[in-house]
């Protein structure tokens, strides 16, 4: 009897919709890898926009974005979950604040191009994720 109930339970669980699994996952904004990689992209983008000698490695950026999406999908999130995370204004504001804090903590003064260039060169020299998304000097 116990085995029969267990088998019924397992059989019913196998047919639960995938959305139920995604609903049980924590918000993407709580996933450290996802937040860290979005932050790296945001900092790298700010460096390349403000330093005339540093540029984005666009193919690498695209590859990393694709890898990150595949990672989220492998955890059970849907493309709709990922899209909602990216478009959420609260997430965008928090990411901007984290980006600005990172830049400030690393001695970058807004509108001082050399500060952005120095940080970009430092990130590349230290072979960080941010640095891996940039080239130039």
C-alpha positions in Angstrom: 0.0 0.0 0.0 2.8 2.5 0.9 4.7 1.6 -2.2 1.5 2.0 -4.3 1.0 5.5 -2.8 4.6 6.4 -3.4 4.4 5.3 -7.0 1.2 7.3 -7.6 2.9 10.3 -6.0 6.0 10.0 -8.3 3.8 9.5 -11.3 1.8 12.6 -10.6 4.9 14.7 -9.9 6.4 13.7 -13.3 3.4 15.3 -15.1 3.3 18.6 -13.2 3.7 21.5 -15.6 7.2 23.0 -16.0 5.8 26.4 -14.9 5.3 24.9 -11.4 9.0 24.2 -11.1 9.9 27.7 -12.3 7.5 29.2 -9.8 9.4 27.5 -7.0 12.7 28.9 -8.0 14.1 32.0 -6.3 14.0 35.2 -8.3 16.8 35.6 -10.8 17.9 38.7 -8.9 18.9 36.4 -6.1 21.2 34.3 -8.2 24.8 35.4 -7.5 26.3 34.3 -10.8 23.6 36.1 -12.8 23.9 39.3 -10.8 27.7 39.2 -11.0 27.8 38.6 -14.7 25.2 41.4 -15.4 27.3 43.7 -13.2 30.5 42.8 -15.1 28.7 43.6 -18.4 27.4 46.9 -17.0 30.8 48.0 -15.7 32.5 47.0 -18.9 29.9 48.9 -21.0 30.4 52.0 -18.9 34.2 51.8 -19.3 34.0 51.4 -23.1 31.5 54.3 -23.4 33.8 56.6 -21.3 37.3 55.6 -22.4 38.1 56.4 -26.0 40.9 53.8 -26.2 39.0 50.8 -24.8 36.4 48.8 -26.7 34.0 46.0 -26.1 34.7 42.5 -27.3 31.2 42.3 -28.7 31.4 38.6 -29.9 32.7 37.6 -26.4 29.9 39.7 -24.8 27.3 38.0 -26.9 28.7 34.6 -26.2 28.7 35.3 -22.4 25.1 36.5 -22.6 24.2 33.3 -24.4 26.0 31.2 -21.8 24.3 33.0 -19.0 20.8 32.5 -20.6 21.6 28.8 -21.1 22.7 28.6 -17.4 19.4 30.2 -16.3 17.4 27.9 -18.5 19.3 24.9 -17.1 18.1 25.9 -13.6 14.5 25.7 -14.8 13.8 29.4 -15.6 11.9 30.1 -18.8 12.7 32.6 -21.5 9.8 34.7 -20.2 11.4 34.7 -16.7 14.7 35.9 -18.2 13.1 38.6 -20.3 11.1 39.8 -17.3 14.3 40.0 -15.2 16.1 42.0 -17.8 13.2 44.4 -18.4 12.3 45.0 -14.7 12.9 48.6 -13.8 13.8 47.8 -10.2 16.4 45.4 -11.4 17.8 47.9 -13.8 18.0 50.6 -11.1 19.7 48.2 -8.7 22.2 47.2 -11.4 23.0 50.9 -12.2 23.5 51.6 -8.5 25.8 48.5 -8.1 27.7 49.6 -11.3 28.1 53.2 -10.0 29.3 51.9 -6.6 31.8 49.6 -8.2 33.2 52.4 -10.3 33.3 54.8 -7.3 35.0 52.2 -5.1 37.6 51.8 -7.8 38.4 55.5 -8.0 36.4 56.4 -11.0 35.2 60.0 -11.1 32.3 60.5 -13.5 33.3 62.3 -16.7 37.0 61.7 -16.1 37.9 59.5 -19.1 41.4 58.6 -17.7 39.7 57.1 -14.6 37.7 54.8 -16.8 40.7 53.9 -18.9 42.8 53.2 -15.8 40.1 50.9 -14.4 39.7 49.2 -17.8 43.4 48.5 -18.1 43.5 47.2 -14.5 40.6 44.9 -15.2 42.2 43.6 -18.3 45.6 43.1 -16.6 44.0 41.3 -13.7 42.1 39.0 -16.2 38.7 39.7 -14.5 35.4 39.0 -16.1 35.1 42.7 -16.8 38.5 42.8 -18.3 37.8 39.8 -20.5 34.9 41.7 -22.2 37.2 44.6 -23.1 40.2 45.3 -25.4 42.5 48.2 -26.1 44.2 50.4 -23.6 
